Amino acid sequence: MRYMSDDHTHVQEFFAARAADWDSRFPDDGPAYTAAVAELGLREGDRVLDAGCGTGRALPPLRAAVGASGVVVGADLTPAMLQAAVRAGRDRDGRLLLADVAALPVRSGALDAVFAAGLIAHLPRPAENLRELARVVRPGGVLALFHPIGRAALAARQGRQITPDDLRAESNLRPLLAASGWRMTSYVDRDDRFLALAVRAD
Ligand SMILES: C[S@@+](CC[C@H](N)C(=O)[O-])C[C@H]1O[C@@H](n2cnc3c(N)ncnc32)[C@H](O)[C@@H]1O
């Protein structure tokens, strides 16, 4: 438990310091989020979770995809990010939950899809956490792991090199997803998009 709470403190401190100007740092990402959400193939009335929703940048396109009869939930561990989401009015597009993706307050199989932007690199136990995401999705439901910048461009922006153990490398991500209840169906890693799609295995 102590390890868990240390993980949380680190993530919360990191993102709390960035919450207030998160959206203004990346003002042109909107269309990339809309295009990524479109790849989930959501239908009117579907139920979707934005895991690690942050300031809720994906919530408007998710709501547009499922319509008024659908369910949109945004879950995040960092109160300051959720507060920024409320200030931006994104709570109009989805219900916001202060929650850890390691233990979601969501019934098994309740959802049609999970969208997760910029999340997995921050997870201390990715296999376990991806399994929890699989738990809340119905068989055949879909997962999108998205980032509006590819791995190489992100590494360059952060002044580091990509190492072979990078979780999001296709050769690492495919088996990780397979071991966590997902089957990867597509993988794109180019400068303007990282997007891995997976289907919940039976
Ligand atoms: C890089 S930000 C991305 C935010 C948002 N998805 C976006 O694309 O703008 C990662 C977010 O994941 C959240 N996060 C990290 N670990 C989490 C966890 N275990 N459970 C829920 N949220 C988590 C952080 O608080 C942060 O808001």
The ligand as an SDF file (V2000), in Angstrom:
LIG
                    3D

 27 29  0  0  0  0  0  0  0  0999 V2000
   -0.1680   13.1010  -19.9360 C   0  0  0  0  0  0  0  0  0  0  0  0
   -1.6110   13.4110  -18.9870 S   0  0  0  0  0  0  0  0  0  0  0  0
   -2.8410   13.2510  -20.2410 C   0  0  0  0  0  0  0  0  0  0  0  0
   -4.1530   13.8850  -19.8830 C   0  0  0  0  0  0  0  0  0  0  0  0
   -5.2290   13.8020  -20.9560 C   0  0  0  0  0  0  0  0  0  0  0  0
   -5.5590   12.4220  -21.2460 N   0  0  0  0  0  0  0  0  0  0  0  0
   -4.7780   14.5080  -22.2090 C   0  0  0  0  0  0  0  0  0  0  0  0
   -4.5640   13.8160  -23.2050 O   0  0  0  0  0  0  0  0  0  0  0  0
   -4.6620   15.7310  -22.1940 O   0  0  0  0  0  0  0  0  0  0  0  0
   -1.7930   11.8890  -18.0430 C   0  0  0  0  0  0  0  0  0  0  0  0
   -2.9650   11.9220  -17.0670 C   0  0  0  0  0  0  0  0  0  0  0  0
   -3.0900   10.6150  -16.5030 O   0  0  0  0  0  0  0  0  0  0  0  0
   -3.4170   10.7420  -15.1460 C   0  0  0  0  0  0  0  0  0  0  0  0
   -3.0440    9.5010  -14.4690 N   0  0  0  0  0  0  0  0  0  0  0  0
   -1.8000    8.9940  -14.2910 C   0  0  0  0  0  0  0  0  0  0  0  0
   -1.8700    7.8220  -13.6360 N   0  0  0  0  0  0  0  0  0  0  0  0
   -3.1880    7.5750  -13.4080 C   0  0  0  0  0  0  0  0  0  0  0  0
   -3.8990    6.5210  -12.7800 C   0  0  0  0  0  0  0  0  0  0  0  0
   -3.2550    5.4680  -12.2300 N   0  0  0  0  0  0  0  0  0  0  0  0
   -5.2390    6.5860  -12.7350 N   0  0  0  0  0  0  0  0  0  0  0  0
   -5.9000    7.6470  -13.2740 C   0  0  0  0  0  0  0  0  0  0  0  0
   -5.2750    8.6730  -13.8870 N   0  0  0  0  0  0  0  0  0  0  0  0
   -3.9410    8.6500  -13.9570 C   0  0  0  0  0  0  0  0  0  0  0  0
   -2.6450   11.9570  -14.6780 C   0  0  0  0  0  0  0  0  0  0  0  0
   -3.1910   12.5000  -13.4900 O   0  0  0  0  0  0  0  0  0  0  0  0
   -2.7730   12.8770  -15.8910 C   0  0  0  0  0  0  0  0  0  0  0  0
   -3.8930   13.7200  -15.7910 O   0  0  0  0  0  0  0  0  0  0  0  0
  1  2  1  0
  2  3  1  0
  2 10  1  0
  3  4  1  0
  4  5  1  0
  5  6  1  0
  5  7  1  0
  7  8  2  0
  7  9  1  0
 10 11  1  0
 11 12  1  0
 11 26  1  0
 12 13  1  0
 13 14  1  0
 13 24  1  0
 14 15  1  0
 14 23  1  0
 15 16  2  0
 16 17  1  0
 17 18  1  0
 17 23  2  0
 18 19  1  0
 18 20  2  0
 20 21  1  0
 21 22  2  0
 22 23  1  0
 24 25  1  0
 24 26  1  0
 26 27  1  0
M  CHG  2   2   1   9  -1
M  END
$$$$
